[in-house]
């Protein structure tokens, strides 16, 4: 068994990375959302649930993103 180093000091060469995270004010910004009831086919829901599992996200979020992108595409034309 190798010798264990117990230190919080960095190991190896340090590289500074650009700060890419948004400010907290953007993370807490409320979205303009409206709750709706929508009936979808079992087949469509099964597809989105499978894709959501595969991509480690929520299926409702994927559907919402799809509808948002569709609307944005046609709003700009």
C-alpha positions as CSV (number, residue, x, y, z in Angstrom):
1,X,0.0,0.0,0.0
2,X,1.3,3.4,-0.9
3,X,2.1,6.2,1.5
4,X,-1.0,8.3,2.1
5,X,-0.6,12.1,2.0
6,X,-3.0,13.9,4.3
7,X,-2.8,17.5,3.2
8,X,-5.2,20.1,1.7
9,X,-2.4,21.5,-0.4
10,X,-2.9,21.2,-4.1
11,X,-0.8,18.5,-5.9
12,X,0.8,19.3,-9.2
13,X,0.8,22.4,-11.4
14,X,-2.0,24.9,-10.9
15,X,-3.9,26.4,-13.8
16,X,-6.2,29.3,-13.4
17,X,-9.6,28.8,-15.2
18,X,-11.9,31.6,-16.4
19,X,-14.9,32.2,-14.1
20,X,-17.8,30.9,-16.2
21,X,-20.6,30.8,-13.6
22,X,-23.4,33.2,-13.7
23,X,-23.9,35.6,-10.8
24,X,-26.3,34.5,-8.0
25,X,-28.9,37.1,-9.2
26,X,-29.3,35.3,-12.5
27,X,-29.6,31.9,-10.8
28,X,-32.4,33.2,-8.6
29,X,-34.3,35.0,-11.4
30,X,-37.9,33.9,-11.5
31,X,-39.1,32.5,-14.8
32,X,-42.3,33.6,-16.4
33,X,-44.1,30.3,-16.3
34,X,-47.8,29.3,-16.4
35,X,-49.0,26.0,-15.3
36,X,-51.1,24.0,-17.8
37,X,-52.7,20.6,-18.1
38,X,-51.7,18.8,-21.2
39,X,-52.7,15.4,-22.4
40,X,-49.9,13.6,-24.3
41,X,-49.8,10.0,-25.6
42,X,-48.3,7.3,-23.5
43,X,-45.8,6.7,-26.3
44,X,-44.5,10.3,-26.1
45,X,-44.2,10.3,-22.4
46,X,-42.4,6.9,-22.4
47,X,-39.9,8.4,-24.9
48,X,-39.2,11.5,-22.9
49,X,-38.9,9.5,-19.6
50,X,-36.4,7.1,-21.2
51,X,-34.4,10.0,-22.7
52,X,-34.5,11.9,-19.3
53,X,-33.1,8.8,-17.5
54,X,-30.4,8.5,-20.1
55,X,-29.5,12.2,-19.7
56,X,-29.9,12.4,-16.0
57,X,-32.6,15.1,-16.1
58,X,-36.4,15.4,-15.7
59,X,-38.7,14.5,-18.5
60,X,-41.0,17.5,-17.9
61,X,-37.9,19.8,-18.2
62,X,-37.1,18.3,-21.5
63,X,-40.7,18.8,-22.8
64,X,-40.7,22.4,-21.6
65,X,-37.4,23.1,-23.3
66,X,-38.7,21.5,-26.6
67,X,-41.8,23.7,-26.5
68,X,-39.7,26.8,-25.6
69,X,-37.3,26.2,-28.5
70,X,-40.2,25.6,-31.0
71,X,-41.9,28.8,-30.0
72,X,-38.7,30.8,-30.1
73,X,-37.9,29.5,-33.6
74,X,-41.3,30.6,-35.0
75,X,-41.5,33.9,-33.0
76,X,-38.3,35.2,-34.6
77,X,-39.6,34.6,-38.2
